[in-house]
Amino acid sequence: MVVNGKDHMASYGMNSAVYINLGTNQGVKIGDYFRIFRYQGTAAETVPQTKDYQFMMYGFGSAPQRYSWNDLPREVLGEGIVINVSRNSSTVMITLSSSAIYAGDYTELE
């Protein structure tokens, strides 16, 4: 998870240094790549809407079958490379960013 960034900025992008809560105790090494993504939540955790509203709305069309919330792709915000590592934290330089990255966004080892 992105914990903070250099100079305690509110959002981060390409060429920003961020700190994550994974380190050598979790198997992270200098040079590892991390993917940064935002948790989408479940259908119950998002903005409330009337059930099947999108299918009943005029002109929208109908889907051949209902999709499962877990079938949707998650929102990948960017990726970065580990430039410094300690026991339980790492410094990651963001090398690619498609959207703003905030503290609380999730990371996974590529």
C-alpha positions as CSV (number, residue, x, y, z in Angstrom):
1,M,0.0,0.0,0.0
2,V,1.2,3.5,-0.8
3,V,1.8,5.0,2.7
4,N,3.2,8.4,1.8
5,G,5.5,10.2,-0.7
6,K,8.3,12.6,-0.9
7,D,7.5,16.0,0.6
8,H,4.1,14.7,1.9
9,M,2.3,15.8,-1.3
10,A,-1.4,15.0,-1.7
11,S,-1.1,13.1,-5.1
12,Y,1.8,11.5,-7.0
13,G,2.6,10.9,-10.6
14,M,5.4,9.9,-12.9
15,N,8.9,10.4,-11.5
16,S,7.5,10.8,-7.9
17,A,9.0,8.8,-5.1
18,V,6.5,7.1,-2.8
19,Y,6.9,4.9,0.2
20,I,5.1,1.5,0.5
21,N,4.7,-0.8,3.4
22,L,6.5,-3.8,2.0
23,G,10.2,-4.5,2.5
24,T,12.8,-7.3,2.7
25,N,10.7,-9.2,5.3
26,Q,8.1,-9.6,2.5
27,G,10.7,-10.5,-0.2
28,V,11.1,-7.1,-1.9
29,K,14.5,-6.4,-3.5
30,I,16.0,-3.3,-5.2
31,G,15.0,-3.3,-8.9
32,D,11.6,-5.1,-8.3
33,Y,8.6,-3.6,-10.2
34,F,5.4,-2.8,-8.4
35,R,2.0,-2.3,-10.0
36,I,-0.1,0.4,-8.3
37,F,-3.9,0.0,-8.4
38,R,-7.0,1.4,-6.7
39,Y,-9.4,-0.9,-4.8
40,Q,-12.7,-0.9,-6.6
41,G,-14.8,-2.2,-3.7
42,T,-17.8,-4.4,-4.1
43,A,-21.2,-3.5,-5.6
44,A,-22.4,-3.0,-2.0
45,E,-19.6,-0.5,-1.3
46,T,-20.2,1.8,-4.3
47,V,-22.6,4.6,-4.9
48,P,-26.2,3.3,-4.3
49,Q,-28.4,2.9,-7.4
50,T,-31.7,1.3,-8.1
51,K,-31.2,-2.4,-8.9
52,D,-31.0,-3.0,-12.7
53,Y,-31.4,0.7,-13.5
54,Q,-28.9,0.6,-16.3
55,F,-30.9,-2.2,-18.0
56,M,-34.2,-0.5,-17.6
57,M,-33.2,2.9,-18.8
58,Y,-34.5,3.8,-22.2
59,G,-32.0,3.7,-25.1
60,F,-29.2,2.0,-23.1
61,G,-29.8,-1.4,-24.6
62,S,-29.6,-4.7,-22.7
63,A,-26.7,-6.9,-21.9
64,P,-26.9,-10.5,-23.1
65,Q,-26.1,-11.6,-19.5
66,R,-25.5,-9.9,-16.2
67,Y,-21.9,-9.4,-15.3
68,S,-20.5,-10.3,-11.9
69,W,-18.8,-7.4,-10.0
70,N,-15.7,-9.5,-9.6
71,D,-15.4,-10.0,-13.4
72,L,-14.7,-6.3,-14.0
73,P,-11.0,-5.3,-14.4
74,R,-9.5,-3.2,-11.6
75,E,-8.2,0.2,-12.2
76,V,-4.4,0.1,-12.6
77,L,-2.9,3.5,-11.9
78,G,0.7,3.0,-12.7
79,E,3.9,1.1,-11.9
80,G,7.2,1.8,-10.3
81,I,10.6,0.4,-9.5
82,V,12.1,-0.1,-6.0
83,I,15.1,2.2,-5.5
84,N,15.6,1.6,-1.7
85,V,14.4,-1.1,0.6
86,S,14.4,-1.7,4.4
87,R,12.9,-4.4,6.6
88,N,9.2,-3.3,6.3
89,S,9.2,-0.4,3.8
90,S,10.5,0.5,0.4
91,T,10.9,3.6,-1.7
92,V,9.4,3.2,-5.2
93,M,10.0,5.6,-8.1
94,I,6.9,5.8,-10.2
95,T,7.9,5.1,-13.8
96,L,4.4,5.1,-15.4
97,S,1.2,6.8,-14.3
98,S,-2.1,6.9,-16.0
99,S,-3.9,8.7,-13.2
100,A,-3.1,10.5,-9.9
101,I,-1.8,8.2,-7.2
102,Y,-2.8,8.8,-3.6
103,A,-1.8,7.4,-0.2
104,G,-3.9,4.3,0.4
105,D,-3.7,3.0,-3.1
106,Y,-2.6,-0.6,-3.3
107,T,0.6,-2.2,-4.6
108,E,1.5,-5.6,-5.8
109,L,4.8,-7.1,-7.0
110,E,4.9,-7.7,-10.7
